[in-house]
Amino acid sequence: MSIDANSLSTMKQFVGQELGVSEWLTIDQQRINDFADCTGDHQWIHVDVERAKRESPFGAPVAHGFLTLSLLPSLRAGVRSIIPPGVPQVINYGLDRVRFMTPVKAGSRIRNRVVLMSVEEQAPGRILMKTQNTIEIEGEKKPAMVAESLTLILGAG
């Protein structure tokens, strides 16, 4: 969902504000196993359910931290956008800071709470936007992850 944002100055009005919260997403064991297959990271704490129940300090298999991080784009869907309509190109520019704070156990549900941290004009028509993404785990007090993501907006003006 977008909001009435049609210029750099309008975008800047939202700095410090929450842009929204995503829908809940279940992180099931199949998703964890698929991620392990894609990355080659088959550590037992992620994929060996019985051993994780017996030996893990978490009492269950947990998602890879990088699986949680990789879900940021899909967890942004449904969160309001302040990017002006008609912008020809929006690019994932990277991350400034990422912290994995609480493991995501298989079967847990997560969501993303997004806050606009900054909007800076780098050059005419080139805007760098930073958001704080807090991945919450349903029923947990501490988040799974907090990540500052950077988005480069080209052709805005």
C-alpha positions in Angstrom: 0.0 0.0 0.0 1.4 3.4 -0.8 0.7 6.7 0.8 0.7 10.3 -0.5 4.4 10.7 -1.2 5.4 12.5 -4.3 8.7 14.2 -3.4 11.8 14.0 -1.3 10.4 16.6 1.1 7.2 14.5 1.5 9.3 11.4 2.1 11.3 13.1 4.8 8.1 13.9 6.8 8.0 10.2 7.6 11.5 9.9 9.2 11.2 8.4 12.6 7.7 6.9 12.0 6.6 3.3 11.8 5.6 2.5 8.2 3.8 -0.6 9.2 3.9 -4.2 10.2 3.7 -7.2 7.9 1.5 -10.2 8.1 2.7 -13.2 10.1 4.7 -15.8 8.3 5.2 -19.3 9.6 8.8 -20.7 9.5 8.2 -24.4 9.2 10.7 -27.2 9.1 10.3 -27.6 5.3 11.3 -24.0 4.7 14.4 -24.5 7.0 15.3 -27.7 5.1 14.9 -26.0 1.7 17.1 -23.1 2.8 19.7 -25.6 4.0 19.6 -27.3 0.6 20.0 -23.9 -1.2 23.0 -22.8 0.9 24.7 -26.1 1.8 24.3 -25.2 5.5 23.1 -28.5 7.0 24.1 -28.0 10.6 22.2 -30.4 12.8 20.7 -27.6 14.9 18.7 -26.6 11.8 17.8 -29.8 10.1 18.1 -32.8 12.5 14.8 -32.5 14.4 15.3 -35.3 16.9 18.9 -34.3 17.8 17.8 -30.6 18.1 15.1 -31.6 20.5 17.6 -33.6 22.6 20.8 -31.5 22.4 19.9 -28.0 21.4 19.7 -25.4 24.1 16.5 -24.2 22.3 14.8 -27.6 22.5 13.9 -27.6 18.8 15.5 -27.0 15.5 16.0 -23.3 14.7 16.0 -21.3 11.4 19.3 -20.1 10.0 19.8 -16.4 10.8 20.4 -15.8 7.1 17.1 -17.4 6.3 15.4 -14.8 8.5 17.5 -12.1 6.8 16.6 -13.3 3.4 12.9 -12.9 4.1 13.1 -9.1 4.5 11.9 -8.4 0.9 8.8 -10.6 1.2 8.1 -9.4 4.7 8.0 -5.8 3.4 5.1 -6.7 1.1 2.0 -5.1 2.5 3.9 -2.5 4.5 3.1 1.0 3.2 5.5 2.5 0.8 6.6 6.1 0.8 8.4 5.8 -2.5 6.9 8.3 -5.0 4.7 6.8 -7.7 6.3 6.5 -11.1 9.9 6.1 -9.8 11.7 4.1 -12.6 14.1 2.1 -10.4 14.3 1.0 -6.8 17.4 -1.0 -5.8 18.3 -3.0 -2.7 21.5 -1.1 -1.7 22.5 -3.3 1.2 22.5 -3.3 5.0 24.2 -1.1 7.6 23.7 -3.3 10.7 22.2 -6.7 11.4 21.8 -8.4 14.8 20.4 -11.8 15.4 18.9 -11.6 18.8 16.6 -14.6 19.4 16.5 -17.9 17.5 13.4 -18.6 15.4 12.3 -22.2 16.3 10.7 -24.3 13.6 7.0 -23.7 13.6 7.2 -20.1 14.9 5.5 -17.2 13.2 7.4 -14.0 12.5 6.6 -10.6 11.2 8.4 -7.4 10.2 7.9 -4.0 11.9 9.3 -1.3 9.7 10.5 2.2 10.8 11.8 4.9 8.4 15.2 6.0 9.8 16.4 8.4 7.1 15.9 9.8 3.6 18.9 11.5 2.0 19.4 12.9 -1.4 22.7 11.6 -2.7 22.5 13.5 -6.0 19.7 14.9 -8.1 17.2 12.1 -8.7 19.1 9.7 -6.4 17.7 9.1 -2.9 19.1 6.7 -0.2 16.4 5.5 2.2 17.2 3.6 5.4 14.7 1.5 7.3 14.9 -0.4 10.5 13.4 -3.8 10.2 12.5 -5.6 13.4 11.6 -9.2 12.9 9.3 -10.2 15.8 8.5 -13.7 16.9 4.9 -14.4 18.0 4.9 -14.9 21.8 8.5 -13.8 22.3 9.6 -10.6 24.1 12.8 -10.1 22.2 12.9 -9.9 18.4 14.6 -12.5 16.2 16.5 -9.9 14.3 17.0 -6.1 13.9 18.4 -5.0 10.5 18.9 -1.6 9.0 18.3 -1.9 5.3 19.2 0.6 2.5 17.2 1.3 -0.6 18.4 3.4 -3.5 15.7 5.2 -5.3 16.7 6.3 -8.8 14.8 8.8 -10.9 12.9 10.4 -8.0 12.4 14.1 -8.1 
